[in-house]
Amino acid sequence: MASAIAPPASLGLVSGSAFSSASPAVLEQMLDTLDVESLEKELERLQRATQQLVQSNKEIEEFIELEQQDLLAHHQNQKELGLTNEEHSSVEPDPEFVLAIEENKEVIEKYERTCVHLKTAIQKKRGVSSAQYGSVESTAQGETEAEVEGGVFL
């Protein structure tokens, strides 16, 4: 069994609640305190976590679909046997699953924004061109947008 290795305590600021609620100026200061290696590790960790959440959402959606198909078949059988009426044959997905998907989407969006900031910080510390990590731009409103090879928004 592989043991889990905890990230350095300084990374707790990056992915913790202090990071998500930090203003852009405070966020930049927080990222400036980390070295390139720590930034890269956090970037990789967040990218893996994002992939896991996306996969989780796919699995939940597949489960909901299968559950609805089973319920439809069950209700159809009950209807054919005259054991049920139309009013009780709802096949709506379980609200908890729908909520889980929505919450995962919110976390995914937060992680994607965080990855953009991490990539920008890495570029700044290394002085590399944006080609290595995708193009990163700031809009007039101060929001950061990034596009990576293949048109995948991060």
C-alpha positions as CSV (number, residue, x, y, z in Angstrom):
1,M,0.0,0.0,0.0
2,A,1.5,3.4,-1.0
3,S,1.7,6.0,1.7
4,A,0.3,9.4,1.1
5,I,2.8,12.3,1.3
6,A,1.4,15.5,2.7
7,P,2.3,18.7,0.7
8,P,4.4,21.3,2.5
9,A,2.4,23.4,5.0
10,S,3.0,26.5,2.8
11,L,0.8,24.9,0.1
12,G,-2.1,24.9,2.4
13,L,-2.5,28.6,1.7
14,V,-2.7,28.0,-2.0
15,S,-5.5,25.5,-2.1
16,G,-7.2,26.4,1.2
17,S,-10.0,28.8,2.0
18,A,-7.5,31.7,2.4
19,F,-6.5,31.2,-1.3
20,S,-10.1,31.0,-2.6
21,S,-11.1,34.2,-0.8
22,A,-8.0,36.2,-1.4
23,S,-8.0,39.3,-3.5
24,P,-5.8,39.3,-6.6
25,A,-3.1,41.3,-4.9
26,V,-3.0,39.1,-1.8
27,L,-3.1,36.0,-4.0
28,E,-0.1,37.3,-6.0
29,Q,1.8,37.8,-2.8
30,M,0.9,34.3,-1.6
31,L,2.1,32.8,-4.8
32,D,5.3,34.9,-4.8
33,T,6.3,33.2,-1.5
34,L,6.4,29.8,-3.1
35,D,9.3,28.5,-5.1
36,V,8.9,27.1,-8.7
37,E,9.0,23.5,-7.5
38,S,6.2,24.0,-5.0
39,L,4.1,25.9,-7.6
40,E,4.6,23.1,-10.1
41,K,3.6,20.4,-7.6
42,E,0.5,22.4,-6.6
43,L,-0.4,22.8,-10.3
44,E,0.0,19.1,-10.9
45,R,-2.1,18.3,-7.8
46,L,-4.9,20.6,-8.8
47,Q,-4.9,19.3,-12.4
48,R,-5.2,15.7,-11.1
49,A,-7.9,16.7,-8.7
50,T,-9.8,18.5,-11.5
51,Q,-9.5,15.3,-13.7
52,Q,-10.8,13.2,-10.8
53,L,-13.8,15.5,-10.3
54,V,-14.6,15.5,-14.0
55,Q,-14.4,11.7,-14.0
56,S,-16.6,11.6,-10.9
57,N,-19.2,13.7,-12.6
58,K,-19.2,11.4,-15.6
59,E,-19.7,8.4,-13.3
60,I,-22.5,10.1,-11.4
61,E,-24.2,11.1,-14.7
62,E,-23.9,7.5,-16.0
63,F,-25.4,6.2,-12.7
64,I,-28.3,8.6,-12.9
65,E,-29.0,7.6,-16.5
66,L,-28.9,3.9,-15.6
67,E,-31.1,4.5,-12.5
68,Q,-33.6,6.4,-14.6
69,Q,-33.7,3.6,-17.2
70,D,-34.3,1.0,-14.5
71,L,-37.0,3.1,-12.9
72,L,-38.7,3.6,-16.3
73,A,-38.6,-0.1,-16.9
74,H,-40.0,-0.9,-13.4
75,H,-42.8,1.7,-13.8
76,Q,-43.7,0.3,-17.2
77,N,-43.9,-3.2,-15.8
78,Q,-46.0,-2.0,-12.9
79,K,-48.3,-0.1,-15.3
80,E,-48.7,-3.1,-17.6
81,L,-49.7,-5.2,-14.6
82,G,-52.1,-2.5,-13.4
83,L,-50.2,-2.1,-10.1
84,T,-49.5,1.6,-10.3
85,N,-50.9,4.8,-11.6
86,E,-49.3,7.6,-13.6
87,E,-48.9,10.0,-10.7
88,H,-46.3,8.0,-8.9
89,S,-44.1,7.1,-11.8
90,S,-41.6,10.0,-11.5
91,V,-38.2,9.3,-12.9
92,E,-36.5,12.5,-11.7
93,P,-32.8,12.0,-10.7
94,D,-32.0,11.9,-7.0
95,P,-31.5,15.6,-6.0
96,E,-28.4,14.6,-4.0
97,F,-26.7,13.3,-7.1
98,V,-27.6,16.5,-9.0
99,L,-26.3,18.6,-6.2
100,A,-23.1,16.6,-6.1
101,I,-22.5,17.3,-9.8
102,E,-23.2,21.0,-9.4
103,E,-20.9,21.2,-6.4
104,N,-18.2,19.4,-8.3
105,K,-18.6,21.8,-11.2
106,E,-18.1,24.8,-8.9
107,V,-14.9,23.2,-7.5
108,I,-13.6,22.4,-11.0
109,E,-14.1,26.0,-12.0
110,K,-12.2,27.2,-8.9
111,Y,-9.4,24.7,-9.5
112,E,-9.2,25.8,-13.2
113,R,-8.9,29.5,-12.1
114,T,-6.3,28.5,-9.6
115,C,-4.3,26.6,-12.2
116,V,-4.2,29.8,-14.4
117,H,-2.8,31.8,-11.5
118,L,-0.3,29.0,-10.7
119,K,0.8,28.9,-14.4
120,T,1.2,32.7,-14.4
121,A,3.3,32.6,-11.2
122,I,5.5,29.8,-12.6
123,Q,6.0,31.8,-15.8
124,K,6.8,34.9,-13.8
125,K,9.4,33.1,-11.6
126,R,11.0,31.3,-14.6
127,G,10.7,34.2,-17.1
128,V,9.5,31.7,-19.7
129,S,7.3,32.4,-22.7
130,S,3.7,31.7,-22.4
131,A,4.0,28.9,-25.1
132,Q,5.1,26.3,-22.4
133,Y,2.0,26.7,-20.3
134,G,-0.5,28.1,-22.8
135,S,-1.4,31.8,-23.3
136,V,-2.5,33.7,-20.3
137,E,-4.2,37.0,-20.6
138,S,-5.8,39.5,-18.3
139,T,-9.1,41.0,-19.3
140,A,-10.0,44.7,-18.7
141,Q,-11.9,43.6,-15.6
142,G,-8.8,42.0,-14.2
143,E,-10.0,38.4,-14.7
144,T,-7.4,36.0,-16.0
145,E,-8.1,33.8,-18.9
146,A,-6.0,31.0,-20.4
147,E,-6.1,28.8,-23.4
148,V,-4.0,25.7,-23.7
149,E,-3.0,23.7,-26.7
150,G,-6.1,22.1,-28.3
151,G,-8.4,24.9,-27.1
152,V,-8.9,23.5,-23.6
153,F,-9.7,26.4,-21.3
154,L,-7.9,26.2,-18.0
